[in-house]
Amino acid sequence: MDNSFKIDGSFMIHDNVYTVNNLSSRLRDNNPMNLWCGNPNLKISTNYEFRADFYLQNVMRVAMQYKIVKDPVISARRYFETNTPLDEYGGYVALAGATLTTPINARNHSEYQLNVSGNTKGGVVMVKGDLSYRFVNPEVDLLGEIVRSYTQSPSLSLSVMSNFSSTIRLDVRNRVSYGYTKIKSTKPQSHNWINNNFMVDFDLNLFSRLLVDADYKYDYYYDSRTKRSNNLHTLNASVDYRIFSNRRGVISFNAYNLLNTKSSLTTSNL
């Protein structure tokens, strides 16, 4: 076997121990419209995690993870349409429109995760890539109904880094993430979201005295559940000039959020 190839594996068991508040049977009515109570019958949730990593030195890494969550805890909600006496809490009357939240143990769920990353270099340019996929199917509370949800989340990132010389450096990175959730209930529903992050960073170093840095970022997010999307462009720049070779006496000029009409400009003498 090539010494550059390596395999790592692990198995872990993790118990989640709850606080006294989560196990208390006392009803808390600090906010009568949003009641909360612990659950003395709550079981300890346990995670069983299997993981394997495959390495091809300096070229590629493949990571696989499988997790089983036994007795996971979720917050179950109960809604009251009318004033309702709660015999289990000494006849306390829950007001119409109030919600009672209690932690309970849901049915077991599993999680799969795969990640493949690698890099290659040619001359002054290095390219890095990362591809991942995640699947999880926990139970959730949906309007007072405990239902099974299914979420898939693939993502891809790519970065190109160039050191043209000791004078010029350029980094370009982009990451795209996508998520799709399906919920099985009396009224089945589904929604998806997408997120894109793009970044460019430019550095210029002239004669070890004049340092110029500029970075541009673009963030995009869309969620079909809210039917809303966000676009954010940010451009920052800075110029530093070292007056003396011992790096003392620096004149700095900084500009933040240049694409915004309310951008911030600062200068300083050090």
Contacts in CASP RR format, 6 or more apart in sequence:
PFRMAT RR
TARGET T0000
AUTHOR 0000-0000-0000
METHOD contacts of the structure
MODEL  1
MDNSFKIDGSFMIHDNVYTVNNLSSRLRDNNPMNLWCGNPNLKISTNYEF
RADFYLQNVMRVAMQYKIVKDPVISARRYFETNTPLDEYGGYVALAGATL
TTPINARNHSEYQLNVSGNTKGGVVMVKGDLSYRFVNPEVDLLGEIVRSY
TQSPSLSLSVMSNFSSTIRLDVRNRVSYGYTKIKSTKPQSHNWINNNFMV
DFDLNLFSRLLVDADYKYDYYYDSRTKRSNNLHTLNASVDYRIFSNRRGV
ISFNAYNLLNTKSSLTTSNL
3 57 0 8 1.000
4 56 0 8 1.000
4 57 0 8 1.000
4 58 0 8 1.000
4 59 0 8 1.000
5 54 0 8 1.000
5 55 0 8 1.000
5 56 0 8 1.000
5 57 0 8 1.000
6 54 0 8 1.000
6 55 0 8 1.000
6 57 0 8 1.000
7 52 0 8 1.000
7 53 0 8 1.000
7 54 0 8 1.000
7 55 0 8 1.000
8 52 0 8 1.000
8 53 0 8 1.000
8 55 0 8 1.000
9 51 0 8 1.000
9 52 0 8 1.000
9 53 0 8 1.000
10 49 0 8 1.000
10 50 0 8 1.000
10 51 0 8 1.000
10 52 0 8 1.000
11 48 0 8 1.000
11 49 0 8 1.000
11 50 0 8 1.000
11 51 0 8 1.000
12 47 0 8 1.000
12 48 0 8 1.000
12 49 0 8 1.000
12 51 0 8 1.000
13 46 0 8 1.000
13 47 0 8 1.000
13 48 0 8 1.000
13 49 0 8 1.000
14 46 0 8 1.000
14 47 0 8 1.000
14 49 0 8 1.000
15 44 0 8 1.000
15 45 0 8 1.000
15 46 0 8 1.000
15 47 0 8 1.000
16 44 0 8 1.000
16 45 0 8 1.000
16 46 0 8 1.000
16 47 0 8 1.000
16 73 0 8 1.000
17 44 0 8 1.000
18 42 0 8 1.000
18 44 0 8 1.000
18 73 0 8 1.000
18 103 0 8 1.000
21 38 0 8 1.000
22 38 0 8 1.000
22 39 0 8 1.000
22 42 0 8 1.000
22 73 0 8 1.000
22 103 0 8 1.000
23 38 0 8 1.000
23 39 0 8 1.000
23 40 0 8 1.000
23 42 0 8 1.000
24 37 0 8 1.000
24 38 0 8 1.000
24 40 0 8 1.000
25 37 0 8 1.000
25 38 0 8 1.000
25 39 0 8 1.000
25 40 0 8 1.000
26 37 0 8 1.000
26 38 0 8 1.000
27 35 0 8 1.000
27 36 0 8 1.000
27 37 0 8 1.000
27 86 0 8 1.000
27 89 0 8 1.000
27 92 0 8 1.000
28 35 0 8 1.000
28 36 0 8 1.000
28 37 0 8 1.000
29 35 0 8 1.000
29 92 0 8 1.000
32 95 0 8 1.000
32 98 0 8 1.000
33 95 0 8 1.000
33 97 0 8 1.000
33 98 0 8 1.000
33 99 0 8 1.000
34 98 0 8 1.000
34 99 0 8 1.000
34 101 0 8 1.000
35 94 0 8 1.000
35 98 0 8 1.000
35 99 0 8 1.000
35 100 0 8 1.000
35 101 0 8 1.000
36 100 0 8 1.000
36 101 0 8 1.000
36 102 0 8 1.000
37 89 0 8 1.000
37 100 0 8 1.000
37 101 0 8 1.000
37 102 0 8 1.000
38 102 0 8 1.000
38 103 0 8 1.000
39 102 0 8 1.000
39 103 0 8 1.000
39 104 0 8 1.000
42 73 0 8 1.000
42 103 0 8 1.000
42 104 0 8 1.000
42 105 0 8 1.000
43 71 0 8 1.000
43 105 0 8 1.000
44 71 0 8 1.000
45 69 0 8 1.000
45 70 0 8 1.000
45 71 0 8 1.000
45 72 0 8 1.000
45 73 0 8 1.000
45 105 0 8 1.000
46 69 0 8 1.000
46 70 0 8 1.000
46 71 0 8 1.000
47 67 0 8 1.000
47 68 0 8 1.000
47 69 0 8 1.000
47 70 0 8 1.000
48 67 0 8 1.000
48 68 0 8 1.000
48 69 0 8 1.000
48 70 0 8 1.000
49 65 0 8 1.000
49 66 0 8 1.000
49 67 0 8 1.000
49 68 0 8 1.000
50 65 0 8 1.000
50 66 0 8 1.000
50 67 0 8 1.000
51 63 0 8 1.000
51 64 0 8 1.000
51 65 0 8 1.000
51 66 0 8 1.000
52 63 0 8 1.000
52 64 0 8 1.000
52 65 0 8 1.000
53 61 0 8 1.000
53 62 0 8 1.000
53 63 0 8 1.000
53 64 0 8 1.000
54 61 0 8 1.000
54 62 0 8 1.000
54 63 0 8 1.000
55 61 0 8 1.000
58 119 0 8 1.000
59 118 0 8 1.000
59 119 0 8 1.000
59 120 0 8 1.000
60 116 0 8 1.000
60 117 0 8 1.000
60 118 0 8 1.000
61 115 0 8 1.000
61 116 0 8 1.000
61 117 0 8 1.000
61 118 0 8 1.000
62 114 0 8 1.000
62 115 0 8 1.000
62 116 0 8 1.000
63 113 0 8 1.000
63 114 0 8 1.000
63 115 0 8 1.000
63 116 0 8 1.000
64 113 0 8 1.000
64 114 0 8 1.000
64 115 0 8 1.000
65 111 0 8 1.000
65 112 0 8 1.000
65 113 0 8 1.000
65 114 0 8 1.000
66 110 0 8 1.000
66 111 0 8 1.000
66 112 0 8 1.000
66 113 0 8 1.000
67 110 0 8 1.000
67 111 0 8 1.000
67 113 0 8 1.000
68 108 0 8 1.000
68 109 0 8 1.000
68 110 0 8 1.000
69 108 0 8 1.000
69 109 0 8 1.000
69 110 0 8 1.000
69 111 0 8 1.000
69 138 0 8 1.000
70 108 0 8 1.000
71 105 0 8 1.000
71 106 0 8 1.000
71 108 0 8 1.000
72 105 0 8 1.000
72 106 0 8 1.000
72 108 0 8 1.000
72 109 0 8 1.000
72 138 0 8 1.000
72 139 0 8 1.000
73 103 0 8 1.000
73 104 0 8 1.000
73 105 0 8 1.000
73 106 0 8 1.000
74 103 0 8 1.000
74 104 0 8 1.000
74 106 0 8 1.000
74 138 0 8 1.000
74 139 0 8 1.000
74 140 0 8 1.000
74 141 0 8 1.000
74 146 0 8 1.000
75 101 0 8 1.000
75 102 0 8 1.000
75 103 0 8 1.000
75 141 0 8 1.000
76 101 0 8 1.000
76 102 0 8 1.000
76 103 0 8 1.000
76 104 0 8 1.000
76 141 0 8 1.000
76 144 0 8 1.000
76 146 0 8 1.000
77 99 0 8 1.000
77 100 0 8 1.000
77 101 0 8 1.000
77 141 0 8 1.000
77 143 0 8 1.000
77 144 0 8 1.000
78 99 0 8 1.000
78 100 0 8 1.000
78 101 0 8 1.000
78 102 0 8 1.000
78 144 0 8 1.000
79 97 0 8 1.000
79 98 0 8 1.000
79 99 0 8 1.000
79 143 0 8 1.000
79 144 0 8 1.000
80 94 0 8 1.000
80 95 0 8 1.000
80 96 0 8 1.000
80 97 0 8 1.000
80 98 0 8 1.000
80 99 0 8 1.000
80 100 0 8 1.000
81 96 0 8 1.000
81 97 0 8 1.000
82 96 0 8 1.000
83 93 0 8 1.000
83 94 0 8 1.000
83 95 0 8 1.000
83 96 0 8 1.000
84 93 0 8 1.000
84 94 0 8 1.000
85 91 0 8 1.000
85 92 0 8 1.000
85 93 0 8 1.000
85 94 0 8 1.000
86 92 0 8 1.000
86 93 0 8 1.000
86 94 0 8 1.000
86 100 0 8 1.000
94 100 0 8 1.000
104 146 0 8 1.000
106 138 0 8 1.000
106 139 0 8 1.000
106 146 0 8 1.000
107 139 0 8 1.000
107 148 0 8 1.000
109 136 0 8 1.000
109 137 0 8 1.000
109 138 0 8 1.000
109 139 0 8 1.000
109 148 0 8 1.000
110 136 0 8 1.000
110 137 0 8 1.000
111 134 0 8 1.000
111 135 0 8 1.000
111 136 0 8 1.000
111 137 0 8 1.000
112 133 0 8 1.000
112 134 0 8 1.000
112 135 0 8 1.000
112 136 0 8 1.000
113 132 0 8 1.000
113 133 0 8 1.000
113 134 0 8 1.000
113 135 0 8 1.000
114 132 0 8 1.000
114 133 0 8 1.000
114 134 0 8 1.000
115 130 0 8 1.000
115 131 0 8 1.000
115 132 0 8 1.000
115 133 0 8 1.000
116 130 0 8 1.000
116 131 0 8 1.000
116 132 0 8 1.000
117 128 0 8 1.000
117 129 0 8 1.000
117 130 0 8 1.000
117 131 0 8 1.000
118 128 0 8 1.000
118 129 0 8 1.000
118 130 0 8 1.000
119 126 0 8 1.000
119 127 0 8 1.000
119 128 0 8 1.000
119 129 0 8 1.000
120 126 0 8 1.000
120 127 0 8 1.000
121 127 0 8 1.000
124 162 0 8 1.000
124 163 0 8 1.000
124 164 0 8 1.000
124 165 0 8 1.000
125 160 0 8 1.000
125 161 0 8 1.000
125 162 0 8 1.000
126 160 0 8 1.000
126 161 0 8 1.000
126 162 0 8 1.000
127 158 0 8 1.000
127 159 0 8 1.000
127 160 0 8 1.000
127 161 0 8 1.000
128 158 0 8 1.000
128 159 0 8 1.000
128 161 0 8 1.000
129 156 0 8 1.000
129 157 0 8 1.000
129 158 0 8 1.000
129 159 0 8 1.000
130 155 0 8 1.000
130 156 0 8 1.000
130 157 0 8 1.000
130 158 0 8 1.000
131 154 0 8 1.000
131 155 0 8 1.000
131 156 0 8 1.000
132 154 0 8 1.000
132 155 0 8 1.000
132 156 0 8 1.000
133 152 0 8 1.000
133 153 0 8 1.000
133 154 0 8 1.000
133 155 0 8 1.000
134 151 0 8 1.000
134 152 0 8 1.000
134 153 0 8 1.000
134 154 0 8 1.000
135 150 0 8 1.000
135 151 0 8 1.000
135 152 0 8 1.000
135 153 0 8 1.000
136 150 0 8 1.000
136 151 0 8 1.000
137 148 0 8 1.000
137 149 0 8 1.000
137 150 0 8 1.000
137 151 0 8 1.000
138 148 0 8 1.000
138 149 0 8 1.000
139 146 0 8 1.000
139 147 0 8 1.000
139 148 0 8 1.000
139 149 0 8 1.000
140 146 0 8 1.000
140 147 0 8 1.000
140 149 0 8 1.000
140 183 0 8 1.000
142 183 0 8 1.000
142 185 0 8 1.000
145 185 0 8 1.000
145 186 0 8 1.000
147 183 0 8 1.000
147 184 0 8 1.000
147 185 0 8 1.000
148 183 0 8 1.000
148 184 0 8 1.000
149 181 0 8 1.000
149 182 0 8 1.000
149 183 0 8 1.000
149 184 0 8 1.000
150 181 0 8 1.000
150 182 0 8 1.000
150 183 0 8 1.000
150 184 0 8 1.000
151 179 0 8 1.000
151 180 0 8 1.000
151 181 0 8 1.000
151 182 0 8 1.000
152 179 0 8 1.000
152 180 0 8 1.000
153 177 0 8 1.000
153 178 0 8 1.000
153 179 0 8 1.000
153 180 0 8 1.000
154 177 0 8 1.000
154 178 0 8 1.000
154 179 0 8 1.000
155 175 0 8 1.000
155 176 0 8 1.000
155 177 0 8 1.000
155 178 0 8 1.000
156 175 0 8 1.000
156 176 0 8 1.000
157 173 0 8 1.000
157 174 0 8 1.000
157 175 0 8 1.000
157 176 0 8 1.000
158 173 0 8 1.000
158 174 0 8 1.000
158 175 0 8 1.000
159 171 0 8 1.000
159 172 0 8 1.000
159 173 0 8 1.000
159 174 0 8 1.000
160 171 0 8 1.000
160 172 0 8 1.000
160 173 0 8 1.000
161 169 0 8 1.000
161 170 0 8 1.000
161 171 0 8 1.000
161 172 0 8 1.000
162 169 0 8 1.000
162 170 0 8 1.000
162 171 0 8 1.000
163 169 0 8 1.000
164 170 0 8 1.000
166 205 0 8 1.000
167 204 0 8 1.000
167 205 0 8 1.000
167 206 0 8 1.000
168 202 0 8 1.000
168 203 0 8 1.000
168 204 0 8 1.000
168 205 0 8 1.000
169 201 0 8 1.000
169 202 0 8 1.000
169 203 0 8 1.000
170 200 0 8 1.000
170 201 0 8 1.000
170 202 0 8 1.000
170 203 0 8 1.000
171 199 0 8 1.000
171 200 0 8 1.000
171 201 0 8 1.000
171 202 0 8 1.000
172 199 0 8 1.000
172 200 0 8 1.000
173 197 0 8 1.000
173 198 0 8 1.000
173 199 0 8 1.000
173 200 0 8 1.000
174 196 0 8 1.000
174 197 0 8 1.000
174 198 0 8 1.000
174 199 0 8 1.000
175 196 0 8 1.000
175 197 0 8 1.000
176 194 0 8 1.000
176 195 0 8 1.000
176 196 0 8 1.000
177 194 0 8 1.000
177 195 0 8 1.000
177 196 0 8 1.000
178 192 0 8 1.000
178 193 0 8 1.000
178 194 0 8 1.000
178 195 0 8 1.000
179 192 0 8 1.000
179 193 0 8 1.000
179 194 0 8 1.000
180 190 0 8 1.000
180 191 0 8 1.000
180 192 0 8 1.000
181 190 0 8 1.000
181 191 0 8 1.000
181 192 0 8 1.000
182 188 0 8 1.000
182 189 0 8 1.000
182 190 0 8 1.000
183 189 0 8 1.000
183 190 0 8 1.000
191 223 0 8 1.000
191 224 0 8 1.000
191 225 0 8 1.000
192 223 0 8 1.000
192 224 0 8 1.000
193 221 0 8 1.000
193 222 0 8 1.000
193 223 0 8 1.000
193 224 0 8 1.000
193 225 0 8 1.000
194 220 0 8 1.000
194 221 0 8 1.000
194 222 0 8 1.000
195 219 0 8 1.000
195 220 0 8 1.000
195 221 0 8 1.000
195 222 0 8 1.000
196 218 0 8 1.000
196 219 0 8 1.000
196 220 0 8 1.000
196 221 0 8 1.000
197 217 0 8 1.000
197 218 0 8 1.000
197 219 0 8 1.000
197 220 0 8 1.000
198 217 0 8 1.000
198 218 0 8 1.000
198 219 0 8 1.000
199 215 0 8 1.000
199 216 0 8 1.000
199 217 0 8 1.000
199 218 0 8 1.000
200 215 0 8 1.000
200 216 0 8 1.000
201 213 0 8 1.000
201 214 0 8 1.000
201 215 0 8 1.000
202 212 0 8 1.000
202 213 0 8 1.000
202 214 0 8 1.000
202 215 0 8 1.000
203 211 0 8 1.000
203 212 0 8 1.000
203 213 0 8 1.000
204 210 0 8 1.000
204 211 0 8 1.000
204 212 0 8 1.000
204 213 0 8 1.000
205 211 0 8 1.000
205 212 0 8 1.000
206 212 0 8 1.000
208 242 0 8 1.000
208 245 0 8 1.000
209 241 0 8 1.000
209 242 0 8 1.000
209 245 0 8 1.000
210 239 0 8 1.000
210 240 0 8 1.000
210 241 0 8 1.000
210 242 0 8 1.000
211 238 0 8 1.000
211 239 0 8 1.000
211 240 0 8 1.000
211 241 0 8 1.000
211 242 0 8 1.000
212 237 0 8 1.000
212 238 0 8 1.000
212 239 0 8 1.000
213 237 0 8 1.000
213 238 0 8 1.000
213 239 0 8 1.000
214 235 0 8 1.000
214 236 0 8 1.000
214 237 0 8 1.000
214 238 0 8 1.000
215 235 0 8 1.000
215 236 0 8 1.000
215 237 0 8 1.000
216 233 0 8 1.000
216 234 0 8 1.000
216 235 0 8 1.000
217 232 0 8 1.000
217 233 0 8 1.000
217 234 0 8 1.000
217 235 0 8 1.000
218 231 0 8 1.000
218 232 0 8 1.000
218 233 0 8 1.000
218 234 0 8 1.000
219 230 0 8 1.000
219 231 0 8 1.000
219 232 0 8 1.000
219 234 0 8 1.000
220 229 0 8 1.000
220 230 0 8 1.000
220 231 0 8 1.000
220 232 0 8 1.000
221 229 0 8 1.000
221 230 0 8 1.000
222 228 0 8 1.000
222 229 0 8 1.000
222 230 0 8 1.000
223 229 0 8 1.000
233 259 0 8 1.000
234 257 0 8 1.000
234 259 0 8 1.000
235 257 0 8 1.000
235 258 0 8 1.000
235 259 0 8 1.000
236 254 0 8 1.000
236 255 0 8 1.000
236 256 0 8 1.000
236 257 0 8 1.000
236 258 0 8 1.000
237 254 0 8 1.000
237 255 0 8 1.000
237 258 0 8 1.000
238 252 0 8 1.000
238 253 0 8 1.000
238 254 0 8 1.000
238 255 0 8 1.000
239 252 0 8 1.000
239 253 0 8 1.000
239 254 0 8 1.000
240 250 0 8 1.000
240 251 0 8 1.000
240 252 0 8 1.000
240 253 0 8 1.000
241 250 0 8 1.000
241 251 0 8 1.000
241 252 0 8 1.000
242 248 0 8 1.000
242 249 0 8 1.000
242 250 0 8 1.000
243 249 0 8 1.000
243 250 0 8 1.000
243 251 0 8 1.000
248 270 0 8 1.000
249 269 0 8 1.000
249 270 0 8 1.000
250 268 0 8 1.000
250 269 0 8 1.000
250 270 0 8 1.000
251 267 0 8 1.000
251 268 0 8 1.000
251 269 0 8 1.000
252 266 0 8 1.000
252 267 0 8 1.000
252 268 0 8 1.000
252 269 0 8 1.000
252 270 0 8 1.000
253 265 0 8 1.000
253 266 0 8 1.000
253 267 0 8 1.000
254 265 0 8 1.000
254 266 0 8 1.000
254 267 0 8 1.000
254 268 0 8 1.000
255 263 0 8 1.000
255 264 0 8 1.000
255 265 0 8 1.000
256 263 0 8 1.000
256 264 0 8 1.000
256 265 0 8 1.000
256 266 0 8 1.000
257 263 0 8 1.000
257 264 0 8 1.000
END
